[in-house]
Amino acid sequence: MTILEGSVQQNGVAVNFSSRGHNGVAIPVFAWGPHSEDFVGTYENTELSDKIRRLIR
């Protein structure tokens, strides 16, 4: 999943999936900036959109 753009004021994030196949494979995640501590480690790739949604609510 790639974050294309986002707005805190509009409470939204535009994303796009980089492949057509999606599964629960574990992927390493690295982040920096506000709430980066919420995105460090290894996650199932389908879990990341839920994490992003929780943060922008």
C-alpha positions in Angstrom: 0.0 0.0 0.0 1.3 3.4 -0.9 0.0 6.6 0.7 -0.6 9.1 -2.2 -1.7 12.1 -0.2 -3.5 13.0 3.0 -5.0 15.9 5.0 -5.4 16.2 8.7 -7.9 19.1 8.2 -10.1 17.0 5.9 -9.5 13.8 8.0 -8.6 11.7 4.9 -5.9 9.7 3.3 -5.7 8.5 -0.3 -3.9 5.2 -0.8 -3.2 2.8 -3.7 -2.2 -0.8 -3.6 1.0 -1.6 -5.5 -0.1 -5.1 -6.5 -3.3 -6.9 -7.3 -2.7 -9.7 -4.9 -3.2 -9.1 -1.2 -2.5 -11.5 1.6 -1.5 -11.6 5.3 2.3 -11.9 4.6 4.4 -10.2 7.3 6.3 -7.1 6.1 8.8 -4.9 7.9 7.6 -1.3 8.5 9.8 1.7 9.1 8.4 5.2 9.8 9.4 8.6 10.9 7.5 11.7 12.0 4.4 12.0 14.2 3.1 8.6 15.5 6.0 6.8 13.9 6.3 4.7 17.0 2.9 3.2 15.9 4.5 1.9 12.7 7.7 0.2 13.7 8.1 -3.5 13.5 6.7 -6.3 11.4 3.0 -6.4 10.5 0.7 -8.3 8.2 0.3 -6.1 5.2 -3.5 -6.0 5.5 -3.2 -4.6 9.1 -1.6 -1.3 8.0 -4.8 0.4 6.6 -6.6 -0.3 9.9 -3.7 1.3 11.9 -3.9 4.4 9.6 -7.6 4.7 10.0 -7.4 4.5 13.8 -4.9 7.4 13.8 -6.9 9.8 11.6 -10.1 9.4 13.5 
